[in-house]
Amino acid sequence: MEDSPINRLPEDTLHQIFSSLSLRQIMICRSVCKLFNRTLTSSSFIHLISARSHLHLLALRPPHLHHHHHSRHASLHSCIHVYDPDQNQWLRFSLDFLPFRSPHPVASSLGLVYLWADSPDSNKSLIVCNPLTRQYRVLPQLGSAWSRHGSVLVDSRNRVMVLTELAALYFSFSQKTQQWLKFSSNLPSKPRSPIVISNSVFALCDVGSPWRSKWKLFSCAVKNLLNLNLNVMNNNWECLERHEWGDIFDIMKRPRLIAGDGNKILMIGGLKSNYSFNQSCSTILILRLDLETMEWEEATRMPEALHRWFQDSKFKVFGGGNRVCFSGKKVGRLALWDCCKWRWIDGVPGNGDELFRGFTFEARLTAIP
């Protein structure tokens, strides 16, 4: 390659040539030679290509933190396992560039991954990184209790929220004071599967008794002041109820929320076959709420061939848009609803017996704010 004519091309010309490639092709070209790697990882090229090309992936979260304390002594060479639905293949992005122990990815937005990790003083830190550019930034320090009990939410503007039953933390890269803002919460119970859509946070809360669950949908607005110097979370959660919804929350067992396409919410849960205490579920149902019309519709039901693997076991769901992934204990693979089609995902990392959580990862060459 040293004598190749391509070495004599100006950097701008190389950038224009490589910018016509897809992100998959760019990642492959990085491994060809030192020149390509240097060119394709330069800040000027990343700035040029960041908004043009991206991959829609599904990323797996490691098993829950408290089950893996021994991982603190594991190697730094950790990674994120992601699935590419378009190519039907598993990919692995290394996190060995992070000088922290036990990285635990929990959320993503616009190509950036947010993760908890052990800092040198053994405290948990929330870190934002891009596995493709191998850049990272440590957010202001938080106590370890937030990593154990808080749900991390990130919106399309990379505004970060850590949500618990009693309080919410808020951070924006654009605010002058680079610190967390803390707000008390008036939720009736621990928020279940919180999601952020546009300028609002939505979560399910159990308002029933110790003997019988009763789920309700709550929302909370996130307001930007006009001067953009201060961001405030309105801590007054509102219970969303409509008479015409009827018993929509009563027919589903252990419902979860996922952000759908645009201004829509997906609610996933087992469809109760009766109203007895330990009722069985006839299938897994996905409902869709249009936030503009506030009307529910049935999106799909899991086919019997897939549901029989999940009906007698605990399962987890994750995804976004029109892609919902299901993980079951000892199922050994994932079930995927992908734009109205159902299929299995094989080759899941690990022994196949674990319950996987995850999040959508729009891989792109985005710079850290």
C-alpha positions, 0 to 999 in steps of 0.5 A, spaced: 500 500 500 505 504 501 507 505 493 499 505 491 497 511 488 491 512 493 497 514 498 498 521 493 490 523 494 488 529 498 485 527 504 478 531 502 478 527 496 479 520 500 473 523 504 469 524 498 470 517 496 469 513 502 463 518 504 459 514 498 460 507 502 455 505 507 456 504 514 457 497 513 462 498 508 466 503 512 467 499 518 470 493 513 474 498 510 477 500 517 481 494 517 484 494 510 490 498 512 493 503 516 491 509 511 484 507 511 483 506 518 486 513 519 482 516 514 476 513 516 477 515 524 479 522 523 474 527 526 473 531 519 471 524 516 466 523 522 463 529 522 462 529 514 459 522 515 455 522 521 448 524 519 448 520 512 449 513 514 447 509 520 444 501 522 438 500 525 440 494 530 438 491 537 443 491 542 443 486 548 444 488 555 448 484 560 445 480 565 443 484 571 448 487 575 447 484 582 447 477 579 454 478 576 458 482 582 464 477 580 464 481 573 468 487 577 474 483 576 473 481 569 477 483 563 477 490 561 475 487 554 468 487 554 463 488 548 456 490 546 453 484 542 448 487 537 443 484 532 442 486 525 435 484 523 436 486 516 442 482 515 440 477 520 447 476 523 450 478 530 455 483 531 460 485 536 462 492 538 468 492 543 468 496 549 476 495 550 477 503 549 474 504 556 478 505 562 473 502 567 471 496 570 464 492 568 461 496 563 453 495 563 450 498 557 443 500 558 440 505 553 442 509 546 440 514 542 443 517 535 449 512 535 451 514 542 451 508 548 450 510 555 452 505 560 454 504 568 461 502 569 465 502 575 470 508 576 477 507 579 474 508 586 469 503 585 463 508 585 458 507 579 459 512 573 454 513 568 458 514 561 456 516 554 460 513 548 460 511 541 463 504 540 464 505 532 469 512 534 471 509 540 470 516 544 467 516 551 465 522 556 463 521 563 457 524 566 457 528 573 458 523 578 452 519 581 451 515 587 451 507 586 443 507 588 441 510 582 445 505 578 441 499 582 434 502 582 434 507 576 431 507 569 436 510 564 432 514 559 435 518 553 431 522 548 433 524 541 436 530 543 441 526 548 437 529 554 438 524 559 434 522 565 435 517 571 428 515 573 426 512 580 419 511 584 421 517 589 425 522 584 428 523 577 435 526 575 435 530 569 442 532 565 442 536 558 449 537 554 446 543 552 445 546 559 450 551 562 451 548 569 454 541 567 450 537 573 444 533 574 438 536 576 434 533 581 426 532 582 421 529 587 416 524 584 409 523 586 408 516 582 404 511 586 409 506 585 415 504 582 415 506 574 415 500 570 418 500 563 418 507 562 419 510 555 420 517 553 417 520 546 417 527 544 417 531 550 414 527 555 416 520 559 411 515 560 410 509 565 406 504 567 404 504 575 401 498 579 395 502 583 392 495 585 393 491 592 398 486 594 393 481 592 391 483 585 395 488 580 392 494 577 396 497 572 395 505 569 399 509 564 402 515 567 405 521 563 410 527 565 412 533 561 419 535 560 419 542 558 424 546 555 425 554 557 425 559 551 432 561 553 435 553 552 439 555 558 435 551 563 431 544 562 426 543 567 422 536 568 415 537 571 414 532 577 407 532 576 405 525 573 398 525 570 394 518 570 392 518 563 385 515 563 379 515 557 372 512 558 372 509 551 379 505 553 374 500 558 378 495 561 384 495 556 389 494 562 385 489 565 386 484 559 393 484 559 398 480 564 404 484 566 404 489 561 410 493 558 411 499 554 416 500 548 416 506 544 413 505 537 414 509 531 413 516 531 408 519 536 405 512 538 406 507 544 406 499 544 404 496 550 406 488 550 403 483 555 400 476 556 392 476 554 388 473 560 384 468 558 380 469 564 380 473 570 382 468 576 388 470 580 393 465 577 390 466 570 393 463 564 395 467 558 392 465 551 397 469 547 402 475 547 398 481 545 401 488 542 397 494 542 398 500 539 396 507 542 396 513 538 398 519 542 395 524 537 388 521 537 389 517 544 386 511 541 388 504 542 389 498 536 391 491 536 398 491 532 399 483 533 399 477 537 404 472 537 403 466 533 402 459 537 408 456 534 412 461 538 408 463 544 408 455 546 415 457 548 413 463 552 407 461 556 410 457 562 416 462 563 418 469 565 419 473 559 422 480 557 421 484 551 425 490 548 426 494 542 422 500 538 419 502 532 416 496 529 421 491 532 419 488 538 424 482 541 422 477 546 427 473 551 424 467 555 428 463 560 431 457 557 428 458 550 435 458 547 433 464 542 429 470 541 423 471 538 422 478 533 416 481 531 419 485 525 414 490 521 408 485 522 412 479 521 414 474 526 421 470 526 426 467 531 433 469 532 438 464 533 445 464 535 444 468 541 450 469 545 451 465 552 448 459 554 441 460 551 438 460 558 438 467 560 433 472 560 436 478 556 434 485 556 436 490 551 435 496 547 435 499 540 442 502 537 442 506 531 449 505 530 452 511 526 459 515 527 456 520 532 461 525 536 460 525 543 457 532 545 
